[in-house]
Amino acid sequence: MNLPIHEGGHLLFGWLGQTLGIAGGTLLQLIAPATLALYFTSQRQTPGAAFCAFFFFENLLNISTYMADARARQLTLVTVGDAEDTIHDWFFLFSKLGLLEHDTVIAHMVRVLAWLGMIGTVLWLARRAGGKTGRVSPRWE
């Protein structure tokens, strides 16, 4: 489910230059669930907001795996278009930022953030539901 969003991000942000085009996969992977979480929050639809927040943090797990592979470049890459033009997103981005030798450390920090966010989202949802009558409603007030 994340792959079409990720690849779509490359196409969408690619109009803004190479660096944003390469970062665009990760950007859209995070922007989509974050935007939906904000929308559901504005509509006071807690379950929808929690689902999207959880999905946001779950995406960070996939992103951290990709980050950790920056130097090793062992993952099979998928691309839209010519396979000859495939660039490892995080090899490019970390190299450009001078952070390539820190790929696994950064990936580990992102993975920890992902787990904390997912656990925090579940705890937040459970706490919100705890004060209710016990029935689950699509619109918790």
C-alpha positions as CSV (number, residue, x, y, z in Angstrom):
1,M,0.0,0.0,0.0
2,N,2.9,2.4,0.7
3,L,4.7,1.7,-2.6
4,P,2.2,3.4,-4.9
5,I,2.1,6.5,-2.6
6,H,5.9,6.5,-2.5
7,E,6.4,6.2,-6.2
8,G,3.6,8.8,-6.8
9,G,5.6,11.2,-4.6
10,H,8.6,10.9,-6.9
11,L,6.4,11.8,-9.9
12,L,4.6,14.6,-8.0
13,F,7.6,16.3,-6.5
14,G,9.9,15.5,-9.5
15,W,8.6,18.7,-11.1
16,L,10.4,20.7,-8.4
17,G,13.9,19.4,-9.2
18,Q,16.0,16.3,-8.7
19,T,16.5,16.5,-4.9
20,L,12.8,17.1,-4.2
21,G,11.9,14.5,-6.8
22,I,14.0,11.9,-5.0
23,A,12.8,13.0,-1.5
24,G,9.3,13.2,-2.8
25,G,8.6,9.5,-2.3
26,T,9.2,9.7,1.4
27,L,7.5,13.1,1.6
28,L,4.3,12.0,0.1
29,Q,4.4,8.8,2.2
30,L,4.3,11.0,5.3
31,I,2.2,13.9,4.0
32,A,-0.7,11.7,3.0
33,P,-1.4,10.1,6.4
34,A,-0.5,13.3,8.3
35,T,-3.0,15.4,6.2
36,L,-5.7,12.8,6.7
37,A,-5.0,12.7,10.5
38,L,-5.4,16.5,10.6
39,Y,-8.6,16.3,8.6
40,F,-10.1,13.6,10.9
41,T,-9.0,15.6,13.9
42,S,-10.7,18.7,12.6
43,Q,-13.9,16.6,12.1
44,R,-13.6,15.3,15.7
45,Q,-13.4,11.7,14.3
46,T,-11.0,10.2,16.7
47,P,-10.8,6.7,15.3
48,G,-10.0,8.0,11.8
49,A,-7.4,10.4,13.2
50,A,-5.8,7.6,15.3
51,F,-5.8,5.2,12.3
52,C,-4.0,7.8,10.1
53,A,-1.6,8.8,12.9
54,F,-0.7,5.1,13.4
55,F,-0.3,4.8,9.6
56,F,2.0,7.8,9.6
57,F,4.3,6.3,12.2
58,E,4.1,2.8,10.5
59,N,5.4,4.4,7.4
60,L,8.5,5.5,9.3
61,L,9.3,1.8,9.9
62,N,9.5,1.3,6.1
63,I,11.5,4.5,5.6
64,S,14.0,3.5,8.3
65,T,14.6,0.2,6.6
66,Y,15.3,2.1,3.3
67,M,17.5,4.6,5.2
68,A,19.6,1.8,6.8
69,D,20.2,0.4,3.3
70,A,21.8,3.6,2.0
71,R,25.4,2.4,2.0
72,A,24.8,-1.3,1.5
73,R,22.2,-0.8,-1.3
74,Q,21.0,-4.4,-1.0
75,L,17.3,-3.8,-1.2
76,T,15.6,-4.4,-4.6
77,L,14.5,-1.0,-5.9
78,V,11.2,-0.4,-7.7
79,T,10.8,2.6,-10.0
80,V,8.4,4.2,-12.3
81,G,10.0,4.5,-15.7
82,D,13.3,3.2,-16.9
83,A,15.1,0.8,-14.5
84,E,18.4,2.1,-15.7
85,D,17.7,5.5,-14.1
86,T,17.0,4.0,-10.7
87,I,18.6,6.0,-7.8
88,H,18.6,4.8,-4.2
89,D,16.7,7.6,-2.5
90,W,18.6,7.6,0.8
91,F,22.0,7.0,-0.7
92,F,21.5,10.1,-2.8
93,L,20.0,12.2,0.1
94,F,22.5,11.1,2.8
95,S,25.4,11.6,0.3
96,K,24.1,15.1,-0.6
97,L,23.8,16.0,3.1
98,G,27.2,14.5,4.1
99,L,25.4,11.9,6.4
100,L,26.0,8.7,4.5
101,E,28.3,7.2,7.2
102,H,25.5,7.7,9.7
103,D,22.7,5.9,7.7
104,T,22.2,3.1,10.2
105,V,22.2,5.4,13.3
106,I,19.7,7.7,11.7
107,A,17.6,4.8,10.6
108,H,17.7,3.4,14.1
109,M,16.5,6.7,15.6
110,V,13.7,6.9,13.0
111,R,12.7,3.3,13.9
112,V,12.5,4.2,17.6
113,L,10.4,7.2,16.7
114,A,8.1,5.0,14.7
115,W,7.5,2.6,17.5
116,L,7.1,5.3,20.1
117,G,4.6,7.0,17.8
118,M,2.6,3.8,17.1
119,I,2.5,2.9,20.8
120,G,1.6,6.5,21.7
121,T,-1.2,6.5,19.2
122,V,-2.7,3.3,20.6
123,L,-2.4,4.6,24.2
124,W,-4.0,7.9,23.2
125,L,-6.9,6.1,21.5
126,A,-7.3,3.7,24.4
127,R,-7.3,6.6,26.8
128,R,-9.9,8.5,24.7
129,A,-12.1,5.4,24.6
130,G,-11.6,4.6,28.4
131,G,-13.8,7.5,29.5
132,K,-16.7,6.4,27.2
133,T,-19.6,4.0,27.9
134,G,-17.7,1.1,26.4
135,R,-19.3,1.2,23.0
136,V,-17.2,2.2,20.0
137,S,-18.7,5.0,18.0
138,P,-17.4,6.4,14.7
139,R,-17.6,9.9,16.3
140,W,-16.4,10.1,19.8
141,E,-17.2,13.4,21.4
